[in-house]
Amino acid sequence: MGLQIAIRRAGDVTILDLQGRATIGPTNDSLSANLRKLIDAGESKILLNLAGATQIDSSSISTIVRAFVSLRNRGASLRLLSARGNVKLVLEMLRLLNVIPNFDDEATALISFESRKASSH
């Protein structure tokens, strides 16, 4: 199965629900295009829900890191939600969970956008 991305909103937070494999090729191009479109549209609070992501590779990781840095550079933020299994292992190995704020609970993640403190580490 490829990657499916559903975009929804919770207040002023844009949530991308990822389902499937985010790997090099069309699936990463789709993830990259969706993130770029949101960033270009001026979205400042993006939550990447990885609960349904079964695999992630270096191309998708670099896409996520680029989006994170791009948003952070303009005072906006990207957070990760519910990384599990292999996806979580890969993010932990690369120490990305130490850099990009991440949460296991959507409500907590949404509240974190309200607090300026949470985005300053």
Backbone torsions as a table, in degrees:
resi	resn	phi	psi	omega
1	MET	NA	139.4	177.6
2	GLY	-78.4	-148.0	-178.6
3	LEU	-114.7	132.7	172.7
4	GLN	-114.3	137.5	-179.5
5	ILE	-124.2	121.0	175.4
6	ALA	-109.5	133.8	-179.9
7	ILE	-111.7	128.5	178.0
8	ARG	-139.1	168.2	-179.8
9	ARG	-121.6	146.2	172.2
10	ALA	-132.2	99.6	-175.0
11	GLY	64.0	-124.5	-179.2
12	ASP	-99.4	15.2	178.4
13	VAL	-102.9	133.1	175.1
14	THR	-97.7	125.7	-177.7
15	ILE	-110.9	128.5	173.9
16	LEU	-107.3	115.4	177.1
17	ASP	-92.2	114.9	179.8
18	LEU	-96.4	137.2	-179.1
19	GLN	-133.9	119.3	176.8
20	GLY	107.4	-148.4	-172.8
21	ARG	-106.0	125.2	176.7
22	ALA	-103.0	90.2	-176.3
23	THR	-128.7	170.5	-175.1
24	ILE	-55.1	144.2	-179.8
25	GLY	109.7	-149.7	-174.5
26	PRO	-56.6	-35.3	-177.4
27	THR	-68.7	-42.2	177.8
28	ASN	-69.2	-37.0	177.9
29	ASP	-59.7	-39.8	179.7
30	SER	-66.4	-45.3	178.2
31	LEU	-60.3	-47.1	-179.1
32	SER	-61.2	-45.6	-179.3
33	ALA	-63.1	-42.3	179.3
34	ASN	-63.6	-45.7	179.8
35	LEU	-65.0	-44.3	-179.1
36	ARG	-60.1	-43.2	-179.3
37	LYS	-60.7	-44.0	179.8
38	LEU	-65.8	-43.1	-179.5
39	ILE	-65.0	-45.2	179.5
40	ASP	-63.9	-29.5	179.7
41	ALA	-79.3	-3.1	176.8
42	GLY	90.0	12.9	176.8
43	GLU	-61.2	137.5	-177.5
44	SER	-116.9	-7.1	179.3
45	LYS	-133.8	104.8	-177.9
46	ILE	-120.7	129.1	178.1
47	LEU	-114.8	120.3	-179.9
48	LEU	-97.2	107.2	-178.6
49	ASN	-87.3	109.6	-176.4
50	LEU	-97.0	9.0	-176.1
51	ALA	-54.1	-37.9	-177.3
52	GLY	-96.3	0.8	-180.0
53	ALA	-78.0	126.8	-177.2
54	THR	-101.2	-21.0	-179.2
55	GLN	-153.7	146.4	178.5
56	ILE	-144.3	138.5	179.5
57	ASP	-121.6	-175.9	-173.7
58	SER	-60.7	-33.1	-179.4
59	SER	-66.0	-42.6	179.5
60	SER	-72.7	-34.3	177.3
61	ILE	-63.9	-43.1	179.3
62	SER	-66.6	-32.9	175.3
63	THR	-62.5	-44.8	179.9
64	ILE	-65.2	-44.3	-180.0
65	VAL	-63.3	-42.8	177.6
66	ARG	-58.6	-45.5	-179.8
67	ALA	-63.8	-43.0	179.4
68	PHE	-58.7	-49.4	-178.1
69	VAL	-65.9	-43.6	-180.0
70	SER	-59.4	-44.8	178.8
71	LEU	-67.5	-46.1	-178.1
72	ARG	-60.6	-37.5	-178.9
73	ASN	-62.9	-21.4	177.0
74	ARG	-113.4	23.5	174.3
75	GLY	77.1	14.7	178.8
76	ALA	-103.9	179.2	-177.7
77	SER	-146.6	151.5	175.1
78	LEU	-122.6	135.4	177.4
79	ARG	-127.7	158.6	177.8
80	LEU	-110.7	145.8	-179.5
81	LEU	-128.8	133.2	168.5
82	SER	55.2	44.5	172.3
83	ALA	-67.6	131.8	-176.3
84	ARG	-133.6	162.6	171.0
85	GLY	52.6	-133.2	-177.9
86	ASN	-61.2	-36.4	-179.6
87	VAL	-61.3	-45.9	179.7
88	LYS	-64.8	-41.4	179.3
89	LEU	-59.2	-45.2	-180.0
90	VAL	-63.1	-45.2	179.8
91	LEU	-64.2	-37.3	177.6
92	GLU	-67.8	-43.8	-179.8
93	MET	-58.2	-38.7	-178.9
94	LEU	-85.6	2.3	179.9
95	ARG	62.3	21.2	-179.6
96	LEU	-70.9	-27.1	179.6
97	LEU	-71.5	-12.8	174.1
98	ASN	-84.7	-18.5	-174.0
99	VAL	-104.1	-48.8	-177.3
100	ILE	-93.4	123.2	178.5
101	PRO	-55.5	133.4	-178.4
102	ASN	-139.7	150.5	-172.5
103	PHE	-138.9	153.8	175.9
104	ASP	-98.1	-13.1	-173.0
105	ASP	-126.4	125.6	-175.3
106	GLU	-61.6	-41.2	-179.2
107	ALA	-61.1	-43.5	178.8
108	THR	-63.8	-41.9	179.4
109	ALA	-61.2	-44.0	-179.2
110	LEU	-64.2	-41.4	178.7
111	ILE	-63.4	-34.9	-176.8
112	SER	-61.9	-27.0	178.1
113	PHE	-67.7	-25.0	-178.9
114	GLU	-73.5	-29.6	-175.1
115	SER	-92.2	119.9	-179.9
116	ARG	-63.8	-30.0	-178.7
117	LYS	-58.3	-42.0	-173.3
118	ALA	-63.1	-27.7	-175.8
119	SER	-94.8	8.5	-175.0
120	SER	-105.9	19.8	177.3
121	HIS	-107.8	NA	NA
